[in-house]
């Protein structure tokens, strides 16, 4: 039906969602897991920790999330969320209107899956961008300290935390669908490739992914630089300790020779 409006909401619920064992006969996709709900809604669950709800009311959404509680790995207290209205019109599709609505030709399962894929990537990127922003604040503090020709005080714990944060985000990027690869649905429906390309462009997914990768490189480079600096400082300290010990040994030898 033309000019039909469908509400879609995507949430980043946690680091991951364990979907193993949730397979169901009425699912129309296994990767990601997508199935119809009561009231003709659609739920799409991603291993990356995102869930997308299509044509579902908030009460049903929260009920489904509560049912997934034991399967959400490291649930987020502050969830990333993104919403869009789909306008079903038999015209050019994949374009965001001036009001932020997304136009699609039909509300078939394949198009809904691609919309869910794009929104799931978008909230996952938003989650990573927020975490990276915190790491960059730390880097700025370190840079100001180094500019004054001083090493940060007691940074070992912060350094390890920064490295760990970068590695976790890098792992998430590796586990997520590669933008250079096609979503599974496109292998069976190549006619939707143009629609997917427009979704990637409208949500700026390629550039956001590249920006995150570049920032991760900066974080890792900073961590490596600090590691080298502290290793050098530790090496210099050891050298002075050795010199001091040699001096003490020489002093004791002279004492034994001339004063005993």
Buried (B, 14 or more C-beta within 10 A) or exposed (E): EEEEEBBBBBBBBBBBBBBEEBEEEEBBBEEBBBBBBEEEBBBBBBBBBBBBBBBBEEEBBEEBBEEBEEBBEEBBEEBBEBEBBBBBBEEEBBBBEEEEBBBBBBBEEBBBBBBBBBBBBBBBBBBBBEBBEEBBEBBEEBEEBBEEEEBBEEBEEBBEEBBEBBBBBBEBBEEBBEBEEBBBBBEEBEEBEEBBEBBBBBBEBEEBBEBBEEBBEBBBEBBEEBBEBBEEEEEEEEEEEEEEEEEEEEEEEEEEEEEE
